[in-house]
Amino acid sequence: MTGVQIFGLKNSQATRAAERFFKERSIAIHFVDLKQKPMAPGEIKRFIDRFGLQHLIDKQAKSYEDAGLKYLKVTDTELLGRIERNPKLLLLPLVRSGKQISIGQDEEAWRAMLAQ
């Protein structure tokens, strides 16, 4: 395994857990802080195609409730715009290694990435 790409936020506990998981196993990490740089459209599309846009959203997050998304009906395009402006809406971290991807704090999926 050459390395992983982790999309997340520096102050996200789940993102730090992913970094720690791969660092402890001496895997090279390319970290993308979504607060500094939003995901490229092609990159987010990869996750949407695999999991669906609704599954990328952290419905338990305070930012989800603060954005009023619990009660609003928004189109996927509007939702993508909101995610770009507020990455805290995402179920972080988003991890990619080659063609394998995972969302959220999913050590089982991370182990599967290592096995490849």
N, C-alpha and C positions, 0 to 999 in steps of 0.2 A: 504494500500500500504506500503510495507516494504522499498522500496528505488529504486533508479535508478542508472544506470551506464552511465556515460557520457564519451565518447571518444572525445578528442579534443586537442586543444593547449592552454596553459595558456594565450598567447597574442592574442587569437582570440576573437573578439568582440561577435560573435555569440555563442561561447562556454561560455563566461562569462554570456551572457543573459540567457542561459539554466540553469547555476548554480544558478543565481539570482532567476529565475522563481521557481525552486524547493525549494530553501532555504526559500523564502518568504512564502512558503506553508508548511514549517517544514518537508520536505521530506528528508530522508537520501540520501546522494550522495556519490557514489564511482567514483572518477574522475581518468581517465587514460590519462596521458599526452603522446600523441603520439610521441612527440619529444624524450621522455625518453624511452618509451617502445612501440614497434609496436603492432598492434592488432594481436591476435592469429589467425591462419588460419581459424579455425572453427567459430570464432566470425565474421570476415569479410565476410565469406561465408554466414552467416545468413542474412547480409544486402544485399549482392549481389543476393541471391536467391529471396529476397523480392522486391528489387528495380531495379536490373540489374546493372552491373558494370558501364556502361556509366552514369547512373543517380547519382552515388556516386561522380562523378568528378565535381569539381567546374570550369566550363568552363569560368566563368567570372574572375577568380582569376589571378593575375599577374603571379603566379608561373606556371599556366597552359601554358600561353604564353611563359614565360621564358624557359620552358622545351621543347618548340617547338611542343607541342602536337596538336596545332591548325593545323599544316601542316603535321605532321608525321602520318603514319599508323603504329600502334603498336598492337601486339597481346594482348589478355587479360592477359597472363602470364607476358609479359613485363610491362604492365600497373600496375599490382599488385606489381611488383618489384619496379617500380618508386614510387608508393604510399607508400611503406614501407620505402623507402629512403627519400621521401619528402611528409609527411602527409598534407602539405598545399594544395596539389592537391585535397583533399577530400572536399566535401560539408559538412562543420562542423557546429554543432557537430553531432555526431552519438549518439543517446540516446536509451537505452534499459531498459525496465521494464518488467521482466518476459518474455512473448512471444511477447509483443508489442515493436516495434522499430520505430524510426523516423530518418530522415536525415535533416540537415539544421536547420535553425531557424524556427521551426514549432510549435507555441504555441497551435494551434488547436489539433495537435497530442499529445502534452504534457498534455493538459486538458483531452483528452480521456484516457491517461494513469492513471491520477488521479481518473477518474470515475470508473476504474476497481477495 
